[in-house]
Amino acid sequence: MNTTGYVISHDAAADIKTEVIEEVSVIIPPGAKIHNIMSDVNQITEHNDTLIEFSYAGDLEEYIDQYGVLDDESSEIENAIFDLIDDNIKLASPGGEITQIRIFVNDQKTADPMLISVWKKLVKELKAKQKNYSILAKNEREKLEAVDNLDMSQIRVSSHKHRGMLFEGVQIKFFIKKILPIKVGDKLANRYGAKGLVTKIIESEKPCKGETFGDIEIFISPISVLGRKNIAFIKEVYIGKIFYLFPDIVKSKLGDKRSSVKNIKQFIIDVYKVLDPTPNTKYVTSLSKNMSNMSDAKFKKSIINGDLKFNFIIEPFVNISMENIKNAASMLRIELDEHVYITETDTWSKTKVPVGIMYTNRLEQLAADYESLRSTGPYVSVTGQPKKGRMNQGGQAIGNLDIYNLLSYDAPNLLNELLTIRSDDFNSKRFAVIDIIQNGSTSIPAKTGNSSTQNIHNIHMIGMGLKSS
C-alpha cells in the first residue's frame, strides 16, 4: 500500500490544511495565587496569549523539578510556552481555538478560589451534558453508552495522576484546535491507497507548469507506479484532465458556426460512449435523455452558464482501458502527456510525462509526531528489522515506503547507511562505532556484509524491475 515521495507547490501546501487538537497543561501547586485564567470554551487565542498566570512562594526551578513540568518527555512546544514573567508563572497558548478545558483537583482546600470557581462551572456543565444525554436515550443501554462516552473523571476530588504519579494541588488542561498547513514529512494519499511523504515543498513564486495545462501543484515520482504495481491512478489523472477540459471544449464548439446544436450533442454522446464503463452504458443513456429534453436555446444557455455538468464516476471493480482513454482524448484533441517546466532548474523536461487531475487526501500523520531515531537494539531474526515498541528498545523499521521515498529523493548514500551500518550488518556497525570513538566521525565502510535487510531490499528492487545498487 506504499508509494514514494510527493513534491508539492508552496500554494498547495498552504491550501492543504488539517485541524489538530493540542493539549497544553500545567500543575498549579498548593497555595498558588491565580492572577488570570481563560475560562471560556470556543475562545480564539493568538500565539503566546496567556492561558493561565499564577505565582506561589516557592522557587521556580524547585517548582519545575518537583512537578516535572519540563522533563525530558515534555514537548518542544510545551517547553516554549511555559515561562516566568515578572515573578509570575504563565502558560501561553500555541495559538488557536480553545475547544475544551479540564481541571483535575487533588486538594480543594489549598486551591485558589478563582480556580475552584472555574472547576465547579465545568463540572456543572459536564453533569448537565450527562443528564441531557440520558434524557435523549431511548433505553438503559443507550443511557449506559452515553455516560460511557463521557469522561467524568474531573468531577472527583483526589487520586488524579500526572505521568503516573499523584500530585499535590490542581492540574489544568487546555485543548487548543490549530489549523496546520502541510509540512515536509507529512503524508498524502490518493484514492488507491498509494500514500507517500511530502519530501519537498517548492518555495519559489514561479510555479512549475505543463505545456498546455498550466500550473502543476503536486508531483508524484514514477517509482510510485512501480511501487503500487498498477497504473490505476495514471488513468485517473488522464480522465480527470479530460473532464476538466471537456466543458470548455464543448463551449468553444458553440462559437463555431459549422457546428449545429445537434452535432454538438452527438459529439458529447460519442465521447461518453468511448469511456462509459457501466453495464448497458447508463451514463450515455442518462445524458442522452437529459439533453433530448432540452431545447436548443436551453442547451446553449446551460453550456455557457456551466449548468450542464459532465459527471463521470468510475464504479468500484470497473476498469476502463488505456486505449479508450486515449481515443477519448484524441476526439477532444487533448494531449495526455506534456513537457513540464521545472522551476528549480529553469528547464523543460526532455520527455513528456502524464499531467492531469486526481483526488489527493492528506493523512493525519504529522511529521512531528513520528520523529524517531535508533542505532542499537534487538532485531527480528527472520527479517533483520528492529523490533517495535519502547519495551523492546525498538525503533523505526525500513519498509517499502521508506525505500521508494529514498530512491525518488536520490539519497543512495543514506539508503546504503540505513541498510548496513545502522541495520543488522553487525561487523560494519562495530567498525563504525569504533571509528566514531577513536576519530569522532566515520564514513560508510567500502565493503559491507550481507545483511537480512539488504537481501530483502534487493528482492523488492528486483520485483520492481530495478537494478539493486
C-alpha positions as CSV (number, residue, x, y, z in Angstrom):
1,M,0.0,0.0,0.0
2,N,3.0,2.3,0.0
3,T,4.4,4.6,-2.6
4,T,7.1,7.3,-2.7
5,G,7.5,11.0,-2.0
6,Y,5.3,13.9,-3.1
7,V,6.7,17.2,-4.2
8,I,4.1,20.0,-3.9
9,S,4.0,23.7,-4.6
10,H,4.1,26.3,-1.8
11,D,0.4,27.4,-2.6
12,A,-0.8,23.8,-2.4
13,A,1.0,23.3,0.9
14,A,-0.8,26.3,2.3
15,D,-4.2,25.2,1.0
16,I,-3.9,21.6,2.2
17,K,-4.7,22.1,5.8
18,T,-5.8,19.9,8.7
19,E,-7.1,20.5,12.2
20,V,-5.2,19.2,15.2
21,I,-6.0,19.4,18.9
22,E,-3.1,20.2,21.1
23,E,-3.1,19.6,24.8
24,V,-1.4,22.3,26.9
25,S,-1.3,21.6,30.6
26,V,0.2,22.8,33.9
27,I,0.1,21.8,37.6
28,I,-0.9,24.6,40.0
29,P,0.8,23.8,43.3
30,P,-1.0,24.2,46.7
31,G,-1.2,27.8,47.9
32,A,-0.6,29.3,44.4
33,K,-2.3,32.6,43.6
34,I,-4.2,32.7,40.3
35,H,-3.9,36.1,38.6
36,N,-5.8,35.4,35.5
37,I,-7.2,32.4,33.5
38,M,-9.0,31.9,30.2
39,S,-12.1,30.0,31.2
40,D,-14.3,30.3,28.1
41,V,-14.5,27.4,25.6
42,N,-14.5,28.3,21.9
43,Q,-12.4,31.4,22.7
44,I,-9.9,32.2,19.9
45,T,-6.3,32.7,21.1
46,E,-3.2,34.1,19.4
47,H,0.2,32.7,19.8
48,N,1.7,33.4,23.2
49,D,-1.6,34.6,24.7
50,T,-1.7,33.8,28.4
51,L,-4.0,30.9,29.2
52,I,-3.3,31.0,32.9
53,E,-0.9,33.1,35.1
54,F,-0.1,32.4,38.7
55,S,2.5,32.8,41.4
56,Y,3.5,31.0,44.6
57,A,6.0,31.4,47.3
58,G,8.4,28.6,46.1
59,D,11.3,28.9,43.8
60,L,10.6,28.4,40.1
61,E,13.4,25.9,39.5
62,E,12.3,24.0,42.5
63,Y,8.7,24.0,41.2
64,I,9.8,22.8,37.8
65,D,11.9,20.0,39.3
66,Q,9.2,19.0,41.9
67,Y,6.3,18.7,39.4
68,G,8.3,17.5,36.4
69,V,6.9,20.3,34.3
70,L,9.7,20.4,31.8
71,D,11.4,17.0,32.0
72,D,12.9,15.1,29.0
73,E,9.4,13.8,27.9
74,S,8.0,17.3,27.5
75,S,7.4,18.5,24.0
76,E,9.3,21.4,22.5
77,I,6.0,23.3,22.3
78,E,5.3,22.8,26.0
79,N,8.9,24.0,26.8
80,A,8.4,27.1,24.7
81,I,5.0,28.2,26.1
82,F,5.9,27.7,29.8
83,D,7.7,30.8,31.1
84,L,8.4,33.1,34.1
85,I,7.2,36.6,33.6
86,D,7.6,39.3,36.4
87,D,8.0,36.6,39.0
88,N,4.7,35.0,37.8
89,I,4.4,31.6,36.1
90,K,2.4,31.7,32.9
91,L,1.2,29.1,30.5
92,A,0.9,30.6,26.9
93,S,-1.2,29.4,24.1
94,P,0.3,28.0,20.9
95,G,-2.4,29.9,19.1
96,G,-5.9,28.5,18.1
97,E,-9.4,27.9,19.4
98,I,-9.9,26.6,23.0
99,T,-12.1,23.6,22.4
100,Q,-12.1,22.2,25.9
101,I,-10.8,22.9,29.4
102,R,-10.4,20.2,32.0
103,I,-9.4,20.8,35.6
104,F,-8.4,18.0,38.0
105,V,-8.4,18.8,41.7
106,N,-6.5,16.8,44.3
107,D,-6.7,19.3,47.1
108,Q,-9.6,21.7,47.0
109,K,-8.8,23.4,50.3
110,T,-5.4,24.7,49.2
111,A,-6.5,25.7,45.7
112,D,-7.2,29.3,44.7
113,P,-11.0,30.2,44.9
114,M,-10.8,31.6,41.3
115,L,-9.7,28.2,40.0
116,I,-12.2,26.3,42.1
117,S,-14.9,28.5,40.8
118,V,-14.0,27.7,37.2
119,W,-13.8,24.0,38.1
120,K,-17.3,24.0,39.6
121,K,-18.6,25.7,36.4
122,L,-17.0,23.0,34.2
123,V,-18.4,20.2,36.5
124,K,-21.8,21.7,36.3
125,E,-21.7,21.8,32.5
126,L,-20.5,18.2,32.4
127,K,-23.3,17.0,34.6
128,A,-25.8,18.9,32.6
129,K,-24.5,17.2,29.4
130,Q,-24.7,13.8,31.1
131,K,-28.3,14.5,32.1
132,N,-29.3,15.6,28.6
133,Y,-27.7,12.5,27.0
134,S,-29.7,10.3,29.5
135,I,-32.9,12.1,28.6
136,L,-32.3,11.6,24.8
137,A,-31.5,7.9,25.3
138,K,-34.3,5.5,24.4
139,N,-33.4,2.7,26.8
140,E,-31.0,1.8,29.6
141,R,-28.4,0.5,27.1
142,E,-28.2,3.9,25.3
143,K,-28.0,5.6,28.7
144,L,-25.1,3.5,29.6
145,E,-23.4,4.1,26.3
146,A,-24.0,7.9,26.6
147,V,-22.4,8.0,30.0
148,D,-19.6,5.7,29.0
149,N,-18.6,8.1,26.2
150,L,-18.3,11.0,28.7
151,D,-15.1,11.3,30.7
152,M,-16.5,12.3,34.1
153,S,-13.1,11.9,35.9
154,Q,-12.7,15.6,36.6
155,I,-15.8,15.5,38.8
156,R,-14.0,13.6,41.6
157,V,-11.5,15.2,44.0
158,S,-8.2,13.4,44.7
159,S,-6.4,10.4,43.2
160,H,-5.6,12.2,39.9
161,K,-2.1,11.4,38.5
162,H,0.3,13.2,36.2
163,R,2.6,10.9,34.2
164,G,1.7,8.1,36.5
165,M,2.4,10.0,39.7
166,L,0.0,11.5,42.2
167,F,0.5,15.3,42.5
168,E,-0.5,17.9,45.0
169,G,-2.7,20.8,44.0
170,V,-4.6,21.2,40.7
171,Q,-3.9,20.3,37.1
172,I,-5.5,22.3,34.4
173,K,-5.5,21.2,30.7
174,F,-6.4,23.4,27.8
175,F,-7.2,21.7,24.4
176,I,-6.3,24.0,21.6
177,K,-7.5,23.5,18.0
178,K,-4.9,24.6,15.4
179,I,-5.1,24.7,11.7
180,L,-1.9,23.4,10.2
181,P,-0.7,23.7,6.6
182,I,1.2,20.7,5.3
183,K,4.9,20.3,6.0
184,V,7.8,18.2,4.8
185,G,7.4,14.8,6.3
186,D,3.6,14.8,6.4
187,K,1.7,12.3,4.4
188,L,-0.6,12.4,1.3
189,A,-2.5,9.6,-0.3
190,N,-4.6,9.0,-3.4
191,R,-7.8,7.0,-3.7
192,Y,-5.8,3.8,-4.4
193,G,-4.1,3.8,-1.1
194,A,-0.8,5.0,-2.6
195,K,0.5,7.0,0.3
196,G,3.7,8.9,0.5
197,L,5.7,11.5,2.3
198,V,5.9,15.1,1.3
199,T,9.6,15.2,0.6
200,K,9.8,18.8,-0.8
201,I,7.8,22.0,-0.9
202,I,8.7,24.2,-3.8
203,E,9.1,27.6,-2.2
204,S,9.6,29.5,-5.5
205,E,6.9,32.0,-6.5
206,K,7.4,30.8,-10.1
207,P,5.2,27.7,-10.3
208,C,6.0,24.6,-12.2
209,K,3.7,24.1,-15.2
210,G,2.7,21.9,-18.1
211,E,2.9,23.0,-21.7
212,T,-0.8,23.4,-22.2
213,F,-2.4,22.5,-18.8
214,G,-0.9,25.3,-16.7
215,D,0.3,25.3,-13.1
216,I,1.2,21.9,-11.5
217,E,0.6,21.6,-7.8
218,I,1.7,18.1,-7.0
219,F,4.4,15.9,-8.4
220,I,4.5,12.1,-8.0
221,S,7.6,10.1,-8.7
222,P,7.4,7.5,-11.5
223,I,8.6,5.0,-8.9
224,S,5.1,5.3,-7.4
225,V,3.7,3.4,-10.3
226,L,6.2,0.6,-9.8
227,G,5.7,0.6,-6.1
228,R,2.0,0.2,-6.4
229,K,2.4,-2.2,-9.2
230,N,-0.5,-0.7,-11.2
231,I,-1.4,2.2,-13.3
232,A,-4.9,2.9,-12.0
233,F,-4.1,6.4,-10.7
234,I,-2.4,7.3,-14.0
235,K,-5.8,6.6,-15.6
236,E,-7.4,8.8,-13.0
237,V,-5.0,11.6,-13.9
238,Y,-5.9,11.3,-17.6
239,I,-9.7,11.0,-17.0
240,G,-9.6,13.9,-14.6
241,K,-7.9,16.0,-17.3
242,I,-10.4,15.0,-19.9
243,F,-13.4,16.0,-17.9
244,Y,-11.8,19.2,-16.6
245,L,-11.3,20.4,-20.1
246,F,-14.4,18.9,-21.6
247,P,-16.9,21.8,-20.7
248,D,-14.6,24.4,-22.3
249,I,-14.1,22.3,-25.4
250,V,-17.9,22.0,-25.8
251,K,-18.4,25.7,-25.2
252,S,-15.9,26.5,-27.9
253,K,-17.9,24.4,-30.4
254,L,-20.9,26.6,-29.7
255,G,-19.0,29.5,-31.2
256,D,-18.2,27.5,-34.3
257,K,-20.8,28.3,-36.9
258,R,-20.1,25.0,-38.7
259,S,-21.3,23.0,-35.6
260,S,-25.0,22.7,-35.1
261,V,-26.5,22.0,-31.7
262,K,-27.5,18.5,-32.9
263,N,-23.9,17.8,-33.9
264,I,-22.6,19.1,-30.6
265,K,-25.0,16.9,-28.6
266,Q,-23.9,13.9,-30.7
267,F,-20.3,14.7,-30.1
268,I,-20.8,14.7,-26.3
269,I,-22.6,11.3,-26.6
270,D,-19.8,9.9,-28.7
271,V,-17.2,10.8,-26.1
272,Y,-19.2,9.2,-23.3
273,K,-19.7,6.1,-25.5
274,V,-16.0,5.6,-25.7
275,L,-15.4,5.9,-21.9
276,D,-18.7,4.7,-20.4
277,P,-17.7,1.5,-18.4
278,T,-21.2,0.9,-16.9
279,P,-23.5,-2.0,-17.8
280,N,-25.9,-1.0,-20.5
281,T,-23.9,2.3,-20.8
282,K,-26.2,4.0,-18.3
283,Y,-24.1,7.2,-18.4
284,V,-24.8,7.6,-22.1
285,T,-28.5,6.7,-21.7
286,S,-28.9,9.2,-18.9
287,L,-27.1,12.1,-20.6
288,S,-28.9,11.4,-23.9
289,K,-32.3,11.6,-22.2
290,N,-31.3,14.8,-20.3
291,M,-30.2,16.6,-23.5
292,S,-33.1,15.4,-25.6
293,N,-35.5,17.2,-23.3
294,M,-33.7,20.5,-23.8
295,S,-34.5,23.0,-26.5
296,D,-31.6,24.3,-28.5
297,A,-31.7,27.6,-26.6
298,K,-31.8,26.0,-23.2
299,F,-28.9,23.7,-24.2
300,K,-26.8,26.6,-25.3
301,K,-27.6,28.5,-22.1
302,S,-26.8,25.6,-19.9
303,I,-23.4,25.1,-21.6
304,I,-22.5,28.8,-21.4
305,N,-23.5,29.1,-17.7
306,G,-22.0,25.7,-16.8
307,D,-25.4,24.3,-15.7
308,L,-25.0,21.1,-17.7
309,K,-22.5,19.0,-15.7
310,F,-20.4,16.4,-17.3
311,N,-20.1,14.0,-14.4
312,F,-18.1,10.8,-14.7
313,I,-17.6,8.4,-11.7
314,I,-16.0,5.0,-12.2
315,E,-17.7,2.4,-10.1
316,P,-15.7,0.0,-7.9
317,F,-14.2,-3.0,-9.6
318,V,-14.9,-1.5,-13.1
319,N,-12.0,-0.8,-15.4
320,I,-11.5,1.5,-18.4
321,S,-8.9,0.5,-20.9
322,M,-6.0,2.9,-21.6
323,E,-6.8,2.6,-25.3
324,N,-10.3,4.0,-24.7
325,I,-8.9,6.9,-22.6
326,K,-6.5,7.7,-25.4
327,N,-9.3,7.6,-28.0
328,A,-11.5,10.0,-26.0
329,A,-8.5,12.3,-25.6
330,S,-7.9,12.2,-29.3
331,M,-11.5,13.1,-30.0
332,L,-11.2,16.1,-27.8
333,R,-7.6,16.9,-29.1
334,I,-6.2,16.8,-25.6
335,E,-2.5,15.9,-25.0
336,L,-2.4,13.5,-22.1
337,D,1.3,13.8,-21.7
338,E,3.1,17.1,-21.7
339,H,6.6,18.6,-21.3
340,V,6.8,20.0,-17.8
341,Y,8.7,23.2,-16.7
342,I,10.8,22.6,-13.6
343,T,11.2,25.8,-11.5
344,E,14.5,25.0,-9.7
345,T,16.4,24.1,-12.8
346,D,14.6,26.6,-15.1
347,T,14.3,24.0,-17.8
348,W,11.6,21.9,-19.5
349,S,11.6,18.1,-19.1
350,K,13.2,16.2,-22.0
351,T,10.3,13.8,-22.2
352,K,6.6,14.2,-21.9
353,V,5.0,12.9,-18.6
354,P,1.4,12.3,-17.5
355,V,-0.3,15.6,-16.4
356,G,-3.8,15.9,-15.2
357,I,-6.1,15.9,-12.2
358,M,-6.7,13.4,-9.4
359,Y,-8.0,13.2,-5.9
360,T,-5.4,13.6,-3.2
361,N,-6.1,13.3,0.5
362,R,-4.0,14.5,3.4
363,L,-3.4,11.9,6.1
364,E,-3.4,13.0,9.7
365,Q,0.0,11.5,10.3
366,L,2.2,14.5,11.0
367,A,6.0,14.5,10.7
368,A,6.4,16.0,14.2
369,D,4.6,13.0,15.7
370,Y,6.6,10.4,14.0
371,E,10.2,11.5,14.6
372,S,12.4,8.7,15.8
373,L,15.9,7.5,15.5
374,R,17.9,4.5,16.6
375,S,21.3,2.8,16.2
376,T,21.3,-0.2,18.5
377,G,18.7,-2.7,19.8
378,P,17.3,-6.2,19.2
379,Y,16.2,-7.4,15.8
380,V,13.6,-9.8,14.4
381,S,15.6,-12.9,13.4
382,V,13.7,-13.6,10.2
383,T,13.7,-10.1,8.6
384,G,16.5,-8.4,10.4
385,Q,14.3,-5.4,11.1
386,P,14.3,-3.7,14.5
387,K,11.6,-4.8,17.0
388,K,8.8,-2.5,17.6
389,G,8.0,-0.8,20.9
390,R,9.8,1.0,23.6
391,M,9.9,-2.1,25.9
392,N,11.9,-3.9,23.2
393,Q,14.2,-0.9,22.7
394,G,12.8,-0.8,19.2
395,G,12.8,1.8,16.5
396,Q,11.7,2.7,13.0
397,A,11.7,-0.2,10.5
398,I,12.7,0.3,6.9
399,G,9.7,-0.7,4.7
400,N,8.6,-0.2,1.1
401,L,7.5,3.4,1.7
402,D,11.0,4.3,3.0
403,I,12.8,2.6,0.2
404,Y,10.7,4.1,-2.6
405,N,10.9,7.5,-0.9
406,L,14.7,7.5,-0.6
407,L,15.1,6.3,-4.2
408,S,12.9,9.0,-5.6
409,Y,14.7,11.6,-3.4
410,D,18.0,10.3,-4.8
411,A,19.6,9.5,-1.5
412,P,21.5,6.3,-2.2
413,N,24.2,7.1,0.5
414,L,21.5,7.4,3.2
415,L,19.8,4.2,2.0
416,N,23.1,2.4,2.0
417,E,23.8,3.6,5.6
418,L,20.3,2.6,6.8
419,L,20.7,-0.9,5.2
420,T,24.2,-1.5,6.5
421,I,25.8,0.2,9.5
422,R,22.5,1.2,11.0
423,S,20.8,-2.1,10.4
424,D,21.8,-5.7,11.1
425,D,25.3,-5.8,9.5
426,F,26.9,-6.1,12.9
427,N,30.5,-6.1,11.7
428,S,30.1,-2.9,9.8
429,K,28.3,-1.3,12.7
430,R,31.1,-2.3,15.1
431,F,33.6,-0.8,12.7
432,A,31.7,2.5,12.5
433,V,31.2,2.7,16.3
434,I,34.9,2.2,17.0
435,D,35.8,4.7,14.3
436,I,33.5,7.3,15.9
437,I,35.0,6.7,19.4
438,Q,38.6,7.0,18.1
439,N,38.2,9.7,15.5
440,G,35.0,11.5,16.3
441,S,33.4,10.6,12.9
442,T,33.1,7.8,10.4
443,S,32.2,7.0,6.8
444,I,30.2,4.2,5.3
445,P,32.6,1.2,5.0
446,A,33.7,0.5,1.5
447,K,32.8,-3.2,2.0
448,T,29.8,-4.2,3.9
449,G,28.5,-7.7,4.8
450,N,25.3,-9.3,3.5
451,S,22.5,-8.4,6.0
452,S,19.0,-9.7,6.1
453,T,17.7,-6.2,5.5
454,Q,19.9,-5.8,2.5
455,N,18.7,-9.1,1.0
456,I,15.0,-8.1,1.4
457,H,15.8,-4.7,-0.2
458,N,17.3,-6.5,-3.2
459,I,14.2,-8.7,-3.5
460,H,12.0,-5.6,-3.5
461,M,14.2,-3.9,-6.2
462,I,14.1,-7.0,-8.5
463,G,10.4,-7.2,-8.0
464,M,10.0,-3.6,-9.3
465,G,12.2,-4.4,-12.3
466,L,15.0,-2.2,-11.0
467,K,18.7,-3.0,-10.6
468,S,19.8,-3.1,-7.0
469,S,22.9,-1.0,-6.2
